[in-house]
Amino acid sequence: EVQLAQSGAEVRKPGESLTISCQGSGYTFTNNWIAWLRQTPERGLEWMGNVYPDDSDTRYSPSFRGRVTFSADKSISTAYLQWSSLQASDTAMYYCARRTVVALIEYFDYWGQGTLVTVSS
Amino acid sequence: AIQMTQSPSSLSVSVGDRVTITCRASQAIRNDLSWLQQKPGKAPKLLIYGASTLQSGVPSRFSGSGSGTAFTLTISSLQPEDVATYYCLQDYNLWTFGQGTKVEI
């Protein structure tokens, strides 16, 4: 069974750093890109970007480039989302999702359970 | 950036009703569209991809249609467990979600 297990909820102060994780199981982790997505009541669901676990290649949404960093450790089937300096506006639920491509059709077929990040002084 | 506009933003229906949700793209996106369902407190779940292909395990009362700029998600006979927010998602150029349609009974 394909599963993406995300790390637990985090509370940080503005300016602090943070890394959250997404561990895949039940499939060959290096065969699929992992997407990171943000959800807030104000802006809804937003695609942040993708990381390819096999070589750590990355694609960033223009809205998030320079604000976050994606990485992956294929030896432990885990992808990461990192902030170097959090802002209150980073308060959100963050999801990872597996990107699958079949006959040029793409979709996010499996999702992690979400990691709630709260940034407050 | 491609904008996705869903309508309606919410609807209240009865069990057994036929439900139709529309998603319009700001430019043609072929059939590069999926539909997701999100129940309260849960992660989104893929229902349909490629505009009309039902994801494995999804009940056949869900169907999708459309191409280009106009797309539709239909629930043929709403069940209590279908109470959720539904999102369209385009992958023609990067990825953009619609704002969601909340379905209540």
Contacts between the chains, C-beta under 8 A, distances in Angstrom:
chain1	res1	chain2	res2	distance
A	35	B	95	7.4
A	44	B	87	7.8
A	44	B	97	6.0
A	44	B	99	5.4
A	44	B	100	6.1
A	45	B	44	7.2
A	45	B	87	6.1
A	45	B	89	7.8
A	45	B	97	4.2
A	45	B	100	7.7
A	46	B	97	7.0
A	47	B	94	6.6
A	47	B	95	3.8
A	47	B	96	7.1
A	47	B	97	7.4
A	61	B	94	6.4
A	61	B	95	8.0
A	62	B	1	8.0
A	95	B	43	5.7
A	95	B	44	7.3
A	97	B	44	8.0
A	105	B	31	7.8
A	105	B	32	7.5
A	105	B	49	6.0
A	105	B	50	4.2
A	105	B	53	7.4
A	106	B	32	7.2
A	106	B	49	7.8
A	106	B	91	4.6
A	107	B	34	4.8
A	107	B	46	6.0
A	107	B	49	3.7
A	107	B	50	7.5
A	107	B	55	7.9
A	107	B	91	7.2
A	108	B	34	7.3
A	108	B	36	7.7
A	108	B	44	7.9
A	108	B	46	6.3
A	108	B	89	7.5
A	109	B	46	5.2
A	109	B	49	7.7
A	109	B	55	6.8
A	110	B	46	8.0
A	111	B	43	4.1
A	111	B	44	5.8
A	111	B	45	7.1
A	111	B	46	8.0
A	112	B	43	6.5
A	113	B	42	8.0
A	113	B	43	5.7
A	114	B	43	5.4
